[in-house]
Amino acid sequence: MIKISKLKIIINTVFLFSFFMLTAQNQSDTLSLITSAKWKPISIINTAGDTLITIDSTDYLSLNKEKEFKYELKTKQMQASGNWELKGKELFFYLNPQVGQTNIDSITEQNIDSASLTRIYTIIKCTNDSLILVEKGITFSFLNKTKIVSKKVVSLESAGFSMNSLFRGILGMLVLIFIAWIFSTNRSAISWKVVLTGLAIQLILAFGVLTVPPIQQFFEFIGKIFVLILDFTMEGTKFLFKSFISGEIEQPLINFAITILPTIIFFSALTSVLFYYGIIQKIVYGMAWIMTKILKLSGAESLSVAGNIFLGQTESPLMIKAYLEKMNKSEILLVMAGGMATLAGGVLAVYIGVLGGSDPVQRLIFAKHLLAASVMAAPGVIVISKILVPQTEKIDTDVKISSDKIGKNVLDAIANGTSEGLKLAVNVAAMLLVFISFIALFNFVFIKIGNWTSLNAVISNFTDGQYNELSLQFILGYTFAPLMWLIGVSGEDITLVGRVLGEKLILTEFIGYVSLGDLKSAGAFAEQKSIIMATYMLCGFANFASIGIQIGGIGSLAPGKRVLLSQFGLRALLAGTLASLMSATIVGMILG
């Protein structure tokens, strides 16, 4: 018993010290934070992520030190005032009985006691910048209105930049390049011109997507097409799963399997049709030609990287299967890493639904960012790959695309695409079932250890309820938290973003995006920027399972390269991960 007690003391001390180091910025007293600002609402959403009220620029919530509050939601003609009280993490509003305030029931669709007119909100987050409240499953997110106004005074910050974000962005980029340099096979052969050119392209793409109207409109136009495809998919889903009585999808069936997996099947069939008519090949050819000229790549590897923006990590190499056996080490690594750094069109559409929910505005926002993430990953992965395994041999710059078609005619192409999509959908469902079950298994063991060592209570106290026990999510979050801070993620969100990155690497990006969607709906993030950065860093198939997929898929096209594929598996995983992190760093730096 004495030995066990000593072990518990040592473990608790280590975790206490770790928490102290990672918690660099302690939150001030909740009471003073609430009364120090005029809060501007930014979103009111339900558990499904649906926006319930459109926010007006004049909407506000204010609470003073005299325990009085006022708020207004103009679009719903809601105005209310009264007294407030803080009890632990619960905020009590005692409303004055006046005309208009009972309209607030339309938000939660719950009846309140008309005699007391009391509403109780749970405080999820309260910082100098943001306030997040939850009542009956509805999440109310606010920003400090005073800080929003003061930022407009500074010219750099009005453009989205701040000196802090600029410094941390540059620091993050240097750290990621340094990590790649450490694992380089030939540091003296690195072409820094290619590295700088690739980074410049990423910067230009990010700046354009976030700030330049014509480029924004282009990505939004493409995003609208993806959103429209989701609507088309829903028509087929309704027909297949609708109730014989009501004619609508029954509530128990509205889950991941019904709303997400059909998207993969339909988009796979659509991609096959576009490939059959040569539309995808023409777009890929144009992008590959540009990369060959600017970044001095071989025609074959350029085609593979460009193809990965639209196709999967094993489908894109089909366009260059005639060249695979002749490729050198640097080219093979880029083919592998390109597949891990980008997303196929089918799953891209899926994640738009996961993050955007049923809100068309949110869907369009995340469609734009997911598309930009996949496009930005192409030059990013070139930069990282050419540092890890520099190009030393002479290359063939001719861009020749395979003329093979998926199917003998358009109906055959649709059939083939549907079959492939069904296989992928079943595979995704199976992976999710297995990996989520394993997470539950690991967490069962970790929670037991946490109870035995009394770590669960320590973790709950030091994370302020963000994590309640020792779990896989907690371990992943704090493992990657320092790296998340280095690339510019808000200090309050580093463990959450680190968690979803860890889930992507160890499990799959599906698990990462599903977790991100759940955390977003719960209002767990202190800053919207953290959600956007996470969207970019989760982009790609960079996880351990993909190593086996590529060895089997690409290896079947080039049996002579199977050994090299197995040797480069971990390097390709590293390259794909660093490329996505680079995109997130650049976007975070521009967002400020």
Backbone torsions as a table, in degrees:
resi	resn	phi	psi	omega
1	MET	NA	-36.2	-179.8
2	ILE	-65.3	-41.5	-179.8
3	LYS	-64.2	-42.0	179.7
4	ILE	-63.3	-41.7	179.2
5	SER	-62.9	-42.2	177.9
6	LYS	-62.8	-41.4	179.4
7	LEU	-62.5	-41.3	178.8
8	LYS	-63.1	-40.1	179.8
9	ILE	-65.1	-42.2	-179.4
10	ILE	-64.2	-46.8	-179.0
11	ILE	-62.8	-44.6	179.3
12	ASN	-62.4	-39.3	179.6
13	THR	-64.6	-41.8	179.5
14	VAL	-62.2	-44.3	-179.7
15	PHE	-68.7	-36.9	177.1
16	LEU	-60.9	-42.8	179.8
17	PHE	-66.4	-40.3	179.7
18	SER	-63.3	-43.6	179.1
19	PHE	-61.9	-41.4	-178.5
20	PHE	-62.5	-40.2	-179.6
21	MET	-69.8	-39.7	-177.3
22	LEU	-77.9	-29.6	178.8
23	THR	-87.7	77.6	-173.7
24	ALA	-75.8	-22.3	-175.3
25	GLN	-131.5	105.2	179.6
26	ASN	-77.9	142.5	178.1
27	GLN	-75.4	145.3	175.9
28	SER	-73.6	172.8	179.2
29	ASP	-57.8	131.6	-176.1
30	THR	-56.6	-38.1	-177.5
31	LEU	-61.0	-46.6	-178.7
32	SER	-70.1	-31.9	179.2
33	LEU	-66.9	-42.8	-177.6
34	ILE	-62.5	-39.4	-174.6
35	THR	-89.2	-2.5	-174.8
36	SER	-92.6	-0.4	-173.8
37	ALA	-143.5	160.5	168.5
38	LYS	-102.0	117.2	-169.9
39	TRP	-91.2	134.2	177.8
40	LYS	-104.5	119.6	177.6
41	PRO	-66.4	138.2	177.7
42	ILE	-116.6	-22.7	176.9
43	SER	-162.7	147.1	172.3
44	ILE	-132.6	108.1	-171.8
45	ILE	-130.4	158.3	176.1
46	ASN	-96.3	-175.1	-176.3
47	THR	-65.8	-22.2	178.3
48	ALA	-84.1	-2.4	-179.1
49	GLY	85.2	10.5	-180.0
50	ASP	-80.7	135.3	175.7
51	THR	-75.9	125.9	-175.9
52	LEU	-94.8	-28.4	-178.0
53	ILE	-139.9	135.7	173.3
54	THR	-78.4	126.5	-175.8
55	ILE	-83.7	133.6	175.4
56	ASP	-95.2	153.1	-176.8
57	SER	-64.6	-20.8	-178.2
58	THR	-94.8	-4.1	-179.9
59	ASP	-64.0	148.3	-177.7
60	TYR	-159.6	165.4	169.6
61	LEU	-139.2	128.0	177.8
62	SER	-132.4	140.3	177.1
63	LEU	-132.1	125.8	-179.0
64	ASN	-104.0	175.0	-176.0
65	LYS	-72.5	-15.4	176.9
66	GLU	-83.6	11.4	178.6
67	LYS	64.6	36.5	175.1
68	GLU	-114.1	145.6	178.9
69	PHE	-132.7	157.7	172.9
70	LYS	-145.5	145.9	171.1
71	TYR	-151.0	160.2	178.7
72	GLU	-144.9	135.1	172.4
73	LEU	-124.9	98.4	-167.7
74	LYS	-63.5	-42.0	-174.1
75	THR	-64.8	-25.6	178.0
76	LYS	-105.0	6.7	-179.4
77	GLN	53.4	45.5	-180.0
78	MET	-104.6	122.8	173.5
79	GLN	-134.9	135.9	-179.9
80	ALA	-151.0	155.6	176.6
81	SER	-150.6	169.3	-179.5
82	GLY	157.5	-154.4	179.7
83	ASN	-112.9	156.4	179.8
84	TRP	-131.6	160.7	179.4
85	GLU	-149.7	140.0	179.7
86	LEU	-106.2	122.0	177.0
87	LYS	-125.1	99.4	-175.7
88	GLY	65.6	-117.2	177.2
89	LYS	-105.0	13.5	-179.9
90	GLU	-108.8	131.6	-178.9
91	LEU	-107.7	116.2	-177.9
92	PHE	-96.8	127.0	173.7
93	PHE	-108.3	122.2	175.7
94	TYR	-106.1	101.3	-171.3
95	LEU	-79.2	140.1	171.3
96	ASN	-71.5	135.7	178.4
97	PRO	-72.2	98.8	-179.9
98	GLN	-141.8	163.7	-176.1
99	VAL	-65.0	134.5	173.1
100	GLY	103.0	-27.6	-173.2
101	GLN	-73.0	-27.3	-179.4
102	THR	-68.9	-12.1	176.0
103	ASN	-62.4	-17.4	-178.9
104	ILE	-62.9	-21.1	178.1
105	ASP	-59.8	-23.9	-178.6
106	SER	-68.2	-16.4	178.4
107	ILE	-75.8	-53.4	-174.0
108	THR	-93.1	-12.8	-177.9
109	GLU	54.7	36.7	177.5
110	GLN	-125.1	145.5	176.0
111	ASN	-81.5	145.4	177.0
112	ILE	-118.4	162.2	179.9
113	ASP	-70.4	108.3	-175.2
114	SER	-66.9	-19.4	-179.3
115	ALA	-76.4	-47.5	-177.5
116	SER	-89.8	-27.2	-176.7
117	LEU	48.6	50.4	-179.0
118	THR	-107.1	133.6	175.4
119	ARG	-123.3	139.8	-176.7
120	ILE	-120.1	122.3	179.6
121	TYR	-114.8	138.0	174.5
122	THR	-93.0	129.4	-179.7
123	ILE	-83.4	113.6	178.1
124	ILE	-88.1	-43.2	179.2
125	LYS	-139.4	139.6	173.2
126	CYS	-147.7	105.2	-179.0
127	THR	-131.3	-178.3	177.2
128	ASN	-64.1	-23.0	-175.3
129	ASP	-103.9	-32.8	-170.6
130	SER	-142.8	155.3	177.1
131	LEU	-136.4	128.2	-179.9
132	ILE	-127.5	123.3	-179.7
133	LEU	-119.2	149.1	176.7
134	VAL	-129.5	132.4	175.4
135	GLU	-138.7	118.5	175.6
136	LYS	52.0	44.2	176.7
137	GLY	84.4	-4.1	179.0
138	ILE	-99.2	129.3	-178.7
139	THR	-102.8	124.6	178.5
140	PHE	-109.5	116.8	-178.8
141	SER	-110.3	134.5	-177.8
142	PHE	-130.7	152.2	171.2
143	LEU	-116.1	152.6	176.7
144	ASN	-68.1	107.2	-175.1
145	LYS	-64.1	-33.7	179.7
146	THR	-62.4	-42.2	-179.6
147	LYS	-70.0	-34.2	178.7
148	ILE	-62.4	-43.4	-179.3
149	VAL	-66.7	-43.8	-176.6
150	SER	-66.0	-29.8	179.7
151	LYS	-65.7	-29.0	-178.0
152	LYS	-68.4	-15.2	-178.9
153	VAL	-73.0	-32.2	-175.9
154	VAL	-89.3	127.1	-173.2
155	SER	-62.9	-41.8	-179.9
156	LEU	-64.6	-42.3	-176.0
157	GLU	-72.3	-26.8	178.6
158	SER	-67.7	-21.7	176.3
159	ALA	-89.8	1.3	179.8
160	GLY	105.0	-18.2	-177.5
161	PHE	-85.7	157.9	164.4
162	SER	-143.7	156.6	-178.4
163	MET	-61.5	-35.9	179.7
164	ASN	-65.4	-46.2	-179.4
165	SER	-67.2	-35.3	178.2
166	LEU	-64.7	-44.5	179.9
167	PHE	-64.1	-47.2	-177.5
168	ARG	-69.6	-31.2	176.0
169	GLY	-64.8	-46.8	178.3
170	ILE	-64.2	-41.8	177.6
171	LEU	-59.8	-44.9	179.8
172	GLY	-62.4	-42.7	179.0
173	MET	-62.4	-42.8	179.4
174	LEU	-64.9	-40.0	179.2
175	VAL	-63.4	-43.7	-179.3
176	LEU	-66.0	-41.3	177.2
177	ILE	-65.3	-39.0	179.3
178	PHE	-63.0	-41.0	178.1
179	ILE	-61.2	-43.9	177.8
180	ALA	-63.7	-40.7	-179.8
181	TRP	-62.0	-38.7	179.7
182	ILE	-59.4	-39.9	-175.8
183	PHE	-93.9	11.5	179.5
184	SER	-68.1	142.9	178.1
185	THR	-83.3	-18.3	-178.2
186	ASN	-155.0	83.2	-173.0
187	ARG	-64.1	-31.9	-177.3
188	SER	-72.6	-18.7	-177.4
189	ALA	-95.0	1.3	-178.7
190	ILE	-64.6	130.1	175.9
191	SER	-90.3	99.7	-177.4
192	TRP	-70.0	-19.9	175.6
193	LYS	-65.7	-44.0	177.1
194	VAL	-63.2	-41.2	-180.0
195	VAL	-61.0	-49.6	-178.4
196	LEU	-66.4	-37.5	178.6
197	THR	-65.3	-43.8	178.8
198	GLY	-62.8	-42.3	178.0
199	LEU	-64.3	-38.9	179.0
200	ALA	-62.7	-40.4	178.7
201	ILE	-64.2	-42.2	177.3
202	GLN	-60.5	-44.1	179.9
203	LEU	-62.2	-43.9	-179.2
204	ILE	-64.4	-43.4	179.1
205	LEU	-62.0	-46.0	-179.0
206	ALA	-63.7	-46.4	-179.4
207	PHE	-62.5	-38.9	179.5
208	GLY	-66.6	-46.4	-178.4
209	VAL	-63.3	-34.8	-174.5
210	LEU	-91.2	-24.4	-170.7
211	THR	-132.1	-23.1	-174.3
212	VAL	-95.2	113.2	-174.6
213	PRO	-51.6	-47.2	-178.7
214	PRO	-61.1	-40.5	179.1
215	ILE	-70.1	-40.5	175.8
216	GLN	-57.8	-44.6	-179.0
217	GLN	-64.3	-35.7	178.8
218	PHE	-64.6	-49.0	-179.5
219	PHE	-66.9	-34.9	176.6
220	GLU	-66.6	-36.1	177.4
221	PHE	-62.9	-47.0	177.3
222	ILE	-63.6	-39.9	178.6
223	GLY	-60.5	-38.7	178.4
224	LYS	-62.7	-34.0	177.6
225	ILE	-63.8	-43.5	178.9
226	PHE	-64.2	-43.0	178.6
227	VAL	-62.1	-39.4	178.3
228	LEU	-64.3	-38.3	178.0
229	ILE	-62.4	-38.7	176.9
230	LEU	-61.0	-39.2	178.1
231	ASP	-66.0	-40.3	176.5
232	PHE	-60.7	-43.0	-179.7
233	THR	-60.7	-40.1	-178.5
234	MET	-62.1	-31.9	178.2
235	GLU	-62.6	-43.8	177.3
236	GLY	-67.7	-36.9	179.3
237	THR	-64.6	-42.8	179.6
238	LYS	-61.0	-41.3	-179.0
239	PHE	-64.6	-40.1	-174.0
240	LEU	-77.5	-35.2	-171.7
241	PHE	-117.4	10.5	-177.7
242	LYS	-71.3	154.9	177.5
243	SER	-73.6	142.8	177.2
244	PHE	-71.9	-17.8	-177.4
245	ILE	-93.4	-57.2	-175.1
246	SER	-86.6	-21.8	-177.3
247	GLY	82.2	-0.5	178.9
248	GLU	-114.7	165.7	178.1
249	ILE	-67.8	129.2	178.7
250	GLU	-68.1	145.3	-175.0
251	GLN	-55.7	-44.5	180.0
252	PRO	-60.6	-20.8	-178.6
253	LEU	-87.6	-11.2	-178.9
254	ILE	-81.6	85.6	-179.4
255	ASN	-141.8	-172.3	-175.0
256	PHE	-58.6	-42.8	-176.2
257	ALA	-63.1	-36.0	-175.2
258	ILE	-85.8	-38.9	-174.5
259	THR	-89.3	-19.2	-174.0
260	ILE	-108.6	-51.0	-173.7
261	LEU	-61.6	-36.5	175.9
262	PRO	-60.7	-28.9	177.6
263	THR	-61.6	-41.2	179.5
264	ILE	-62.2	-45.0	-177.5
265	ILE	-63.7	-48.8	-177.9
266	PHE	-65.3	-43.2	-177.3
267	PHE	-67.9	-33.0	176.4
268	SER	-63.0	-42.8	177.9
269	ALA	-65.1	-41.6	179.4
270	LEU	-63.8	-41.7	178.4
271	THR	-61.5	-40.2	178.8
272	SER	-61.7	-40.1	178.6
273	VAL	-64.8	-44.9	179.1
274	LEU	-63.5	-36.7	178.2
275	PHE	-69.6	-39.3	-179.5
276	TYR	-61.1	-41.7	-179.4
277	TYR	-83.6	1.4	174.9
278	GLY	79.2	11.2	-178.2
279	ILE	-69.9	-46.5	179.7
280	ILE	-63.3	-41.3	-179.2
281	GLN	-59.9	-38.8	-179.1
282	LYS	-66.7	-42.7	178.8
283	ILE	-64.8	-45.1	179.8
284	VAL	-63.0	-41.1	179.5
285	TYR	-59.2	-45.3	-179.6
286	GLY	-62.3	-44.5	179.7
287	MET	-66.9	-39.6	180.0
288	ALA	-65.8	-39.8	179.3
289	TRP	-61.4	-41.2	178.6
290	ILE	-64.7	-45.0	-179.2
291	MET	-65.2	-36.5	179.0
292	THR	-63.7	-42.1	-177.9
293	LYS	-73.4	-42.7	-174.0
294	ILE	-82.7	-43.2	-173.5
295	LEU	-102.6	5.0	174.8
296	LYS	57.7	46.6	177.4
297	LEU	-98.1	164.1	173.7
298	SER	-73.8	155.0	-179.2
299	GLY	-60.1	-39.1	-176.3
300	ALA	-67.2	-47.1	-178.4
301	GLU	-69.9	-30.9	175.8
302	SER	-64.1	-43.0	177.7
303	LEU	-61.4	-41.2	-178.7
304	SER	-65.2	-45.9	-179.3
305	VAL	-64.9	-45.1	179.2
306	ALA	-64.3	-38.2	179.6
307	GLY	-66.2	-31.2	-178.9
308	ASN	-65.3	-20.4	178.0
309	ILE	-64.5	-27.9	-176.8
310	PHE	-112.7	-30.0	-173.6
311	LEU	-112.6	169.7	-179.6
312	GLY	-77.5	174.5	-174.7
313	GLN	-71.5	-15.7	175.1
314	THR	-108.3	-19.0	179.2
315	GLU	-79.5	-39.7	-177.2
316	SER	-60.6	-42.6	177.9
317	PRO	-60.2	-16.4	177.7
318	LEU	-60.9	-30.0	-178.9
319	MET	-70.5	-19.1	-177.6
320	ILE	-124.8	24.2	-175.0
321	LYS	-60.8	-26.1	179.6
322	ALA	-71.1	-18.3	-175.6
323	TYR	-103.4	-13.1	-171.5
324	LEU	-58.3	-44.1	-177.2
325	GLU	-65.6	-25.1	-177.6
326	LYS	-93.1	-3.4	-175.3
327	MET	-72.7	146.8	176.0
328	ASN	-86.0	-179.8	-174.9
329	LYS	-61.9	-43.2	-178.4
330	SER	-63.0	-39.9	-179.9
331	GLU	-69.0	-42.0	179.2
332	ILE	-62.2	-42.6	179.3
333	LEU	-61.3	-41.5	-179.2
334	LEU	-66.9	-36.9	176.4
335	VAL	-61.4	-43.7	179.8
336	MET	-68.7	-48.8	-176.6
337	ALA	-65.8	-35.4	178.0
338	GLY	-60.5	-37.8	177.8
339	GLY	-67.5	-32.2	-178.6
340	MET	-82.3	-21.7	-174.6
341	ALA	-90.8	-14.3	-175.3
342	THR	-121.3	169.2	-179.4
343	LEU	-115.4	142.5	174.3
344	ALA	-74.2	155.9	-176.1
345	GLY	-58.7	-37.4	-178.0
346	GLY	-62.2	-47.9	-180.0
347	VAL	-75.9	-24.4	175.6
348	LEU	-59.7	-44.7	177.5
349	ALA	-63.4	-35.4	179.3
350	VAL	-62.0	-46.8	-175.5
351	TYR	-70.7	-24.0	172.7
352	ILE	-61.5	-42.3	178.0
353	GLY	-69.8	-37.9	-179.7
354	VAL	-63.7	-45.8	-175.6
355	LEU	-86.7	-31.2	-177.1
356	GLY	-91.8	-14.3	-178.3
357	GLY	61.4	-142.0	179.4
358	SER	-98.7	2.2	180.0
359	ASP	-80.5	117.0	-177.5
360	PRO	-62.7	-31.8	178.7
361	VAL	-67.7	-47.2	178.8
362	GLN	-64.0	-38.8	178.3
363	ARG	-60.0	-43.8	-179.1
364	LEU	-66.5	-39.2	178.5
365	ILE	-60.6	-49.6	-177.2
366	PHE	-75.9	-25.9	173.5
367	ALA	-62.1	-44.1	179.0
368	LYS	-61.4	-46.4	-177.0
369	HIS	-70.3	-38.6	179.3
370	LEU	-67.1	-39.7	175.7
371	LEU	-63.1	-46.2	179.5
372	ALA	-62.2	-38.6	-180.0
373	ALA	-62.4	-42.4	-179.0
374	SER	-69.0	-38.9	178.6
375	VAL	-70.0	-43.6	179.8
376	MET	-64.2	-28.2	-178.9
377	ALA	-65.9	-26.0	-177.9
378	ALA	-62.5	-57.4	176.3
379	PRO	-65.8	-31.1	179.8
380	GLY	-63.4	-43.9	-178.2
381	VAL	-72.3	-27.4	174.4
382	ILE	-64.0	-44.9	178.8
383	VAL	-57.0	-51.4	-175.9
384	ILE	-67.7	-43.2	-178.1
385	SER	-62.8	-40.4	-178.1
386	LYS	-76.2	-11.1	169.4
387	ILE	-85.5	-43.7	-178.4
388	LEU	-64.5	-47.7	177.5
389	VAL	-133.9	91.4	-176.6
390	PRO	-63.6	150.8	177.3
391	GLN	-80.3	119.5	179.9
392	THR	-118.8	-21.9	-178.9
393	GLU	-88.0	163.4	175.8
394	LYS	-70.8	141.8	-175.6
395	ILE	-117.5	158.5	176.0
396	ASP	-98.9	112.8	-175.1
397	THR	-88.7	1.9	178.5
398	ASP	-68.3	132.9	179.2
399	VAL	-102.8	102.7	179.9
400	LYS	-124.5	117.7	-176.2
401	ILE	-96.2	143.2	179.8
402	SER	-63.7	140.8	-179.8
403	SER	-93.9	5.0	179.6
404	ASP	-62.5	140.3	179.1
405	LYS	-116.9	152.6	178.3
406	ILE	-87.5	91.4	179.3
407	GLY	109.3	156.0	-179.7
408	LYS	-83.5	-24.1	175.5
409	ASN	-150.4	179.1	-174.1
410	VAL	-65.4	-36.0	178.4
411	LEU	-68.0	-37.2	176.7
412	ASP	-66.1	-37.9	178.0
413	ALA	-63.4	-43.5	177.9
414	ILE	-61.8	-43.1	-179.5
415	ALA	-63.7	-45.0	179.2
416	ASN	-63.4	-43.6	179.8
417	GLY	-64.0	-39.2	178.3
418	THR	-64.2	-42.5	179.4
419	SER	-62.8	-44.7	179.0
420	GLU	-65.4	-39.9	178.6
421	GLY	-64.0	-38.6	178.3
422	LEU	-64.0	-42.8	178.0
423	LYS	-60.7	-43.6	-179.3
424	LEU	-65.7	-42.2	-179.1
425	ALA	-63.4	-43.6	178.0
426	VAL	-64.3	-40.4	178.7
427	ASN	-63.2	-43.2	178.8
428	VAL	-62.4	-46.6	-179.9
429	ALA	-60.3	-42.5	-179.7
430	ALA	-65.7	-43.0	179.5
431	MET	-63.1	-42.4	179.1
432	LEU	-62.9	-45.2	179.2
433	LEU	-58.0	-47.9	-176.1
434	VAL	-69.0	-48.6	-175.6
435	PHE	-67.6	-40.6	178.1
436	ILE	-65.4	-35.8	176.3
437	SER	-64.9	-40.6	178.1
438	PHE	-66.2	-37.0	176.4
439	ILE	-60.0	-44.0	178.2
440	ALA	-62.0	-39.3	178.6
441	LEU	-64.4	-49.6	179.7
442	PHE	-60.2	-43.8	-178.0
443	ASN	-65.9	-33.7	176.1
444	PHE	-59.3	-44.4	179.4
445	VAL	-67.5	-46.6	-177.6
446	PHE	-63.0	-40.8	-179.5
447	ILE	-65.1	-38.0	176.1
448	LYS	-61.9	-42.9	177.4
449	ILE	-63.7	-40.3	178.3
450	GLY	-62.3	-38.2	176.2
451	ASN	-67.2	-41.1	-178.0
452	TRP	-65.6	-38.1	-177.4
453	THR	-96.6	0.4	-177.0
454	SER	65.1	20.8	-179.2
455	LEU	-75.5	-27.1	-176.9
456	ASN	-59.8	-43.9	178.8
457	ALA	-67.3	-38.7	179.4
458	VAL	-63.5	-44.7	-179.4
459	ILE	-63.1	-43.5	-179.7
460	SER	-61.5	-40.9	-179.7
461	ASN	-68.9	-44.9	-173.9
462	PHE	-78.7	-21.8	176.1
463	THR	-97.6	6.1	178.9
464	ASP	55.9	38.6	177.2
465	GLY	84.6	-1.8	179.1
466	GLN	-63.9	-39.1	171.9
467	TYR	-125.6	135.6	-176.3
468	ASN	-100.9	-12.0	-179.0
469	GLU	-160.2	171.1	174.4
470	LEU	-69.1	120.1	-176.4
471	SER	-148.0	169.1	177.2
472	LEU	-62.1	-39.9	179.5
473	GLN	-62.3	-42.0	179.1
474	PHE	-63.5	-45.3	-178.2
475	ILE	-63.8	-45.9	179.3
476	LEU	-63.8	-42.6	-178.5
477	GLY	-59.5	-46.3	-177.7
478	TYR	-80.9	-20.6	174.9
479	THR	-68.3	-43.6	-176.9
480	PHE	-94.9	-1.8	-177.3
481	ALA	-57.9	-45.1	179.8
482	PRO	-59.8	-41.0	178.4
483	LEU	-65.5	-38.1	178.9
484	MET	-63.2	-37.6	177.7
485	TRP	-66.4	-40.6	-177.5
486	LEU	-62.2	-33.6	-177.2
487	ILE	-90.9	1.7	170.7
488	GLY	107.8	9.1	177.4
489	VAL	-72.0	144.0	177.5
490	SER	-53.3	138.1	-178.6
491	GLY	-57.2	-29.4	-179.4
492	GLU	-77.1	-17.2	-175.3
493	ASP	-111.7	1.8	-172.1
494	ILE	-62.3	-35.2	-179.1
495	THR	-74.7	-33.4	178.6
496	LEU	-68.9	-44.8	179.2
497	VAL	-68.8	-38.7	175.7
498	GLY	-61.0	-36.2	178.9
499	ARG	-62.9	-49.0	-177.1
500	VAL	-68.3	-32.2	175.1
501	LEU	-64.8	-44.0	178.9
502	GLY	-62.4	-39.6	178.1
503	GLU	-64.5	-36.4	177.8
504	LYS	-63.8	-46.3	-175.5
505	LEU	-68.1	-48.1	-174.4
506	ILE	-80.3	-36.0	-178.4
507	LEU	-105.1	-103.6	175.8
508	THR	-148.8	166.0	176.8
509	GLU	-66.6	-23.5	175.3
510	PHE	-59.2	-48.4	179.6
511	ILE	-62.5	-42.0	-180.0
512	GLY	-60.4	-47.6	-178.4
513	TYR	-69.4	-37.4	177.1
514	VAL	-63.0	-43.0	177.0
515	SER	-63.2	-42.6	178.9
516	LEU	-61.0	-43.4	178.6
517	GLY	-62.1	-40.1	178.9
518	ASP	-66.6	-44.3	179.8
519	LEU	-65.4	-37.8	177.8
520	LYS	-63.3	-45.9	-179.4
521	SER	-64.2	-32.6	-179.4
522	ALA	-80.8	-5.1	-179.4
523	GLY	69.1	32.9	-174.5
524	ALA	-77.7	-21.4	-175.4
525	PHE	-86.8	140.9	177.8
526	ALA	-77.3	-31.0	-177.1
527	GLU	-128.6	139.6	175.7
528	GLN	-62.6	-31.6	-179.5
529	LYS	-59.0	-34.7	-179.8
530	SER	-62.6	-38.3	178.8
531	ILE	-65.8	-43.2	-179.8
532	ILE	-65.3	-45.2	178.9
533	MET	-61.0	-41.6	178.7
534	ALA	-63.5	-35.3	177.7
535	THR	-59.3	-40.3	-179.7
536	TYR	-74.8	-41.2	-174.9
537	MET	-75.7	-19.2	176.4
538	LEU	-85.5	-9.7	-178.8
539	CYS	-64.1	124.0	176.6
540	GLY	121.8	162.9	-178.7
541	PHE	-97.6	26.9	-176.2
542	ALA	-74.8	90.3	173.0
543	ASN	-149.2	167.0	-173.6
544	PHE	-64.3	-31.0	179.3
545	ALA	-64.8	-31.0	-178.6
546	SER	-66.5	-24.7	177.6
547	ILE	-60.8	-48.1	178.6
548	GLY	-65.2	-38.5	179.4
549	ILE	-61.6	-43.1	-178.1
550	GLN	-72.0	-39.8	177.9
551	ILE	-60.4	-41.5	179.2
552	GLY	-73.8	-44.9	-175.8
553	GLY	-72.1	-55.8	-179.6
554	ILE	-71.4	-33.4	179.5
555	GLY	-62.8	-31.4	178.3
556	SER	-70.7	-26.8	178.0
557	LEU	-82.6	-28.5	-179.1
558	ALA	-138.7	80.0	-177.5
559	PRO	-56.9	-30.3	-179.3
560	GLY	-69.6	-15.4	-178.7
561	LYS	-102.9	5.7	-174.5
562	ARG	-60.6	-41.0	179.3
563	VAL	-64.2	-44.3	179.5
564	LEU	-63.9	-38.1	178.0
565	LEU	-61.1	-41.6	179.2
566	SER	-69.5	-34.5	178.2
567	GLN	-68.6	-33.4	-175.7
568	PHE	-94.6	5.0	-176.5
569	GLY	-56.5	-52.0	-178.2
570	LEU	-68.8	-35.0	177.3
571	ARG	-65.8	-39.9	177.5
572	ALA	-64.3	-39.6	176.5
573	LEU	-61.5	-44.2	178.0
574	LEU	-62.9	-44.0	-179.0
575	ALA	-63.4	-45.5	179.7
576	GLY	-63.0	-40.0	179.5
577	THR	-67.0	-47.2	-179.1
578	LEU	-64.5	-35.3	178.7
579	ALA	-63.3	-44.9	178.8
580	SER	-66.1	-39.7	177.4
581	LEU	-63.8	-35.5	178.9
582	MET	-64.4	-43.7	177.8
583	SER	-60.1	-45.1	-179.9
584	ALA	-63.1	-39.8	179.6
585	THR	-62.3	-46.6	-178.9
586	ILE	-64.1	-44.2	179.6
587	VAL	-63.9	-42.5	178.4
588	GLY	-62.7	-37.3	178.9
589	MET	-64.9	-40.4	-179.0
590	ILE	-73.4	-37.7	179.0
591	LEU	-65.6	-31.2	177.0
592	GLY	75.1	NA	NA
